Amino acid sequence: MNRLQWIVTGATIALFFVLYFGCDTKPKKMQALETTRAMTAESTDLNSLLQTAQAKLDVAKSSEITDLERAVETATTDTARVEALKQLSGKWYSNGEPAIAGTYAQQVAELLNDEQSWSVTGTTYAICLQNTQEEQVRSYCVNRAVKAFENAISVNPNNTTHRVNLALVYTDAPPQDEPMKGILMLRELNQQQPDNVLILNNLARLAMKTNQWDRAKERLERATTLEPDNMNTVCMLAQVYEQLGETEKAEPFTQRCKTATINN
């Protein structure tokens, strides 16, 4: 069992003890059985992802991964371990494996327990959700994305970005019993912060996905009065105006969007 598997297993055991001592509502034998099942499922999912991903690597990339894994295993301080884990996460991400990249980012967040690390973890798992339709991989990423953003919110409850990102995870992977959960979360945030451009932009983006172009226009026009130089707003508004046939309005926004794209 490699270090990653030990860490995942250890995290599961820790969660078991928290639940056991915090709320002793089930027989001990049943608790132990459920914990064993959870540990087995976690390990199986991770092993499966690693085996599939490693099979895609050429010799050079495989060697790079092996060297970074060794750096994690031989790290003698938390600082060195964090740095090696960050590099390993980045390498898997660059190899097109955000699920595995998220796993290593999560280990960094567990060591540092800071807002940025949990946000990076959640974002990496969220990218996994957006980039794959494989049910096993989506299942692996969705709960971890939710937990990561919840942890980021716990560290800094006043950062609206974490709440928006959490809502977007639910829009990408709606719970079966609450299919509107993500949208309702965004609407609630909008009621609380009607002048927040990040919220307005994401509500507009969702409206565009469902062909609610007038609603998207309303949100984006509001956003652009608040932040005229927000390029996300500018580019989306160009698209909305074009879709609605308002070509004269679209033209200046289209040009600004193209200029921003070229400069970036």
Buried (B, 14 or more C-beta within 10 A) or exposed (E): EEBBBEBBBEBBEEEBEEBBEEEEEEEEEEBEEEBEEBBEEBBEBBBEBBEBBBEEBEEEBBEBBEEBBEBBEEBEEEEEBBBBBBBBBBBBBEBEBBBBBBBBBBBBBBBEEBBEBBBBBBBBBBBBBEBBEEEEBBEBBBEBBBBBBBBBBEBBEEBBBBBBBBBBBBBBBBEEEEEEBBBBBBBEBBEEBEEBBBBBBBBBBBBBEEEBBEBBBBBBBBBBEEBEEBBBBBBBBBBBBBBBEEEEBBEEBBEBBEEBEEEE
